[in-house]
């Protein structure tokens, strides 16, 4: 049973933690300097797309990696920019609003699954990579569509689920994995109305439209995939070769070696979660998470695996289920993970690769 307090608790945790991070990270800098600190890595690329489109900034060499970013967040950024002149501030506000929606939905999903909703929210907010829910990245906006879509599907509201999932597909390619998982959920659900099966194609349509857009520009249907390869070397590799490359890179002494160690830790956690879901026979959630893990672990090297776990809402529901029965689990998790989250936030703001 979903209670009204679940939404209240989720919002209190979300805005309270955001206020805490603001105080901790704003000290000693001007507002302009503070906003510049958040315009790092992908946040700057999203802003570039929102400002100039996929051709990039005029007068500069084209960035072959831009098509890797789906248009959902740049489109929202452009709208918010009409009332918020600073692009970095606009990105932070989008993530703030979208994160609030996502946390409420996560709390409600956890309660629907028989757990304490606030525990799922707290587990996610204390995760070391939770900084990407604050920054002008696409994680918060994706979850604002994806978690409500999943909750709607679990409740049997399939029309609502597919259109929300289509919104998620506009934001990240991860929407493709969500769309496939919804098909599996529809099949394994005993009360799924057969006449609605055709609507399951809706979440795939944004990917088709985005692919056609780039085909009309460059003649490449898979420009978003090829951009991943050109910009970040995400070419297919056998999983053992990807592991070997990442392990070798993690043994260095530079700052990127630290990042690769985080990648390895994230991969270990991801595999453990997949085994957990397999043992529970949660086939649709296994499809959603497993497809992401397979894509990330068959790349030339591990990249953004820990950050992808932010999007694994089934994980946070499972943690809440365990913590509902054994509260000490959440306390121990928070004591370990919370400080790491603060450290990783500091790394991101310093310009280091943080996941």
C-alpha positions, 0 to 999 in steps of 0.5 A: 500500500502506497501512503501519502507519507512516502512522498513527504519523506522522499521530498524531505530527504531530497531537498534536505540533502540538496541543501546540505550539499549546497552548504558544503560545496558553496563555502568559500566561492562566489556564485559564479565560481560555484556554477562553473564548478558544476559545468564539468564533463558531460554537463558542458556537452549537454549545454553545448547541444542546447545552445548550438545543436549537434553541430557544436559551437560555431568556429570550433572543430566538430565534436564527434561525440555529441550525437551520443547524447540524446536530445531530451535534456538539451531540449529541457535545458533550452526551455529553462534557459528562457527564464534562467540565463545561466546555463549551468544554473539551468542544468542544476535546476532541471536536476533538482526538479526532476530528482524530486519527481524521481525520489517520490516515485522511488519511495512509492515503488518501494512501498508498492513492493512492500518496503519502506520508501524512505529507505530506498531514497536514502540508499540512493542519495548516499550512494557514492555516485549520487553527485550525478543526480545533482549535476546538470547530467541526464540521470535525474531527468531519466529517472523522473520518467523511468521510475514512474513508468515502472511503477505504472507498469507494476500497477497495471497502468500500461498506457501510462507506463509506455508513454512515460517510458517514451519520455525516458527514451528521449533522455538516454539510450538506457530507455531502450533497456527500459522498453525491453524490460517493460515487454518482459514485465508485460509477458510475465504479468498474469493480468496484462491485457493482451489488446494493449500489447501493441502499445509496447512499441511506443517507448522504442519510437524516440530511438527510431526518431532520433536515429532518423534525425541523424540519418537525415544529417549524416546518412548514419542510422547509428550515429549515436552508437558511433559517437560513443566509439569516436568520443570514448572508445566504446567499441565492442570487446569480449568481456574478459578483454575489457576486464583485463584492460581496465585492471591494467589501467587501475594499477597505475598511479595517476588520477585516472587509475583511481577512476578505473578502480571505482569502475572495477568496484562498480562492476563487482557490485553490478554482478552481485546485483544481477545474481541477486535478481536472478535468484529472486527470479525478477526477470524484468528487472534483471532484463533492465539491469542486465542489458546495461551491464552487458553493454558496459562490460563489453566495451573496450574498457569499463567506463561509467559502470558505477554511475550507471548503478544510480539508474538501477532503481530495482537495486534501491528497492531491494536494499530498502526491502532488506533494510525494512527487516534489518535497519542496521543494514541501512545504518552500516551502508550509510556510514560507509557510502555516505562519506564516499559520496561526499568525497566523490562530489568533491572530486567532481567539483575539482574537475577529476573524473568521478564516474 
